[in-house]
Amino acid sequence: MAAHRLILPLPGLASRDTIDYAFSSKGINLDNTLEVSRCDVVIEFVRMGLGAGLVHAICRPRRRRKEMGWVDASELFGKEKISLTYRRSASLRPAHHDLINALVRHAEKER
């Protein structure tokens, strides 16, 4: 995930602290991020194709959008219920598809 632009909550918010800790505990720096104040803005930026986003699981829209995908990433972030959201696009590189597929497989095994 860290190799791609991530759209994240602002620093200092509890969810962002959880995300930062998860990456830093593995020695991963988040260099390519957009920081926003609300999950709905994260989702809109993802819809615009500006990157993949991390949002609270409860913030995902109830109705699925055909141009976007969601993967439960909670297992990666401890107790925080976080989802990875991404834009479905032909411009995704094989590495993007591999990451998304790995997260989907992991989420399916946890059910």
Secondary structure, 3 states (H helix, E strand, C coil): CCCCCEEEECCCCHHHHHHHHHHHCCCCCCCCEEEECCHHHHHHHHHCCCCEEEEEHHHCCCCCCCCEEEEECHHHCCCCCEEEEEECCCCCCHHHHHHHHHHHHHHHHHC
